[in-house]
Amino acid sequence: MDLALENGIWVLNINMIQSLALAVVTYYLGVWVKSKVAILERLSMPSPVVGGMILAIILSLLQGLGILLVHFDSTLQTLLMLAFFTTIGMMASIKVVKQGGRLLVGFLIAVSVLAVLQNVLGMSLASFMGLDKHYGILTGAVSMMGGLGTSAAFGPYFEQTYGITGATAVAITSATFGMAAALILGGPFGEWLIRRYKIHTPQPVAEPEPPLHIPSDLEADIVDEKAGQKPSFTDELMKAGGVVAICMALGGIVSDYLGEIITLPAYIGSMIVAAIVRNIIDCTKSVRIDGVGLNAVADISLVLFVTMAVNSLKLAELVNLAIPMLVILLAQAVLVLVFSWFFIFLLFGKNYDTVMLSVGGIGFSMGSTANGLAVMQALAEKYGSNARAWLIVSLVGAFLIDLINAVIITYMGTL
């Protein structure tokens, strides 16, 4: 860490270890604030966003007043981003995909089309309001379909590749808006579908849905098949972390090769390698991938990666974009609702499966798979569970759409 006076303003450079430590502090600040502010808990706002936004606002004010400018070393942020998306690749089991059947394939095609429409709408409105079309993509499939993880990954990419000022701030702020909107709109929309179309639902269940995480079918510990006893959590975490690290290393080679053909985010190579490794493991059955260890790697890397990204936001860069962003984001919310109604619920058949897919799709196409599952769980507690829809939304939202969305975003960014 070094502090120097440059052009009348103090400039503070924070190294990668200090940036990581600050991310831990701001994350737990967000946890504490959520525990004190009920509406944040009700809306399931992520702690990294809550704590990180507080710091980002303070630093932006200090910069705006000409007092202090802070530069963060993003080296570990990039490493954590790669680790997170590698764990997503590890969930791509062909065996599990087959369980979703044709409905899963149809749903994946539908939300892929929605991702394209989100970009078309965003680019059209951005151009109409005199903004660079790339802002439309950032407020489209990057933040809406992609969520916080994709926003934090593609924001710097758009800044470096296309010179878009404040791209990361635009994307993360838009994803936060989308997450709040999805939680507010998803439940009432599902209720309206059930009542409007008199949908037959299962009997209410005594027990709620399982906790909100990827179903156990998608989980895995790297545990030797002949192990005589269950390994400790440390062993599970080490093995899962080791596999993720190997996939990241090989993924770097794949990304370098693909980079000669098409421009893609750095994490795509790691996701592809992880998906291949996962299916080799499934076929050989020599080891298992345990969800305890893998989920821990995914959770820790995502929390720290997103917190570091939010901490470093330059919110002052959003001042001139506030009204155009709001217009685009409101239009995106309308698009998602109309699309879910016509092209998921009505097209796939008016039944309880498609009600659940519609509300789940609203969640992950506006910022977060977890939000989609949260809305589904709220309906399930009242009307009964739907395991098939739960599996499809989890699998499509957690992995399949991320890979397709990355290609869509990258291609449309070149148009």
Beta strands, then each sheet from edge to edge (+ up, - down):
strand 1: 2-6
strand 2: 9-14
strand 3: 68-72
strand 4: 223-224
strand 5: 287-288
sheet 1: 1+ 2- 3-
sheet 2: 4+ 5-
end
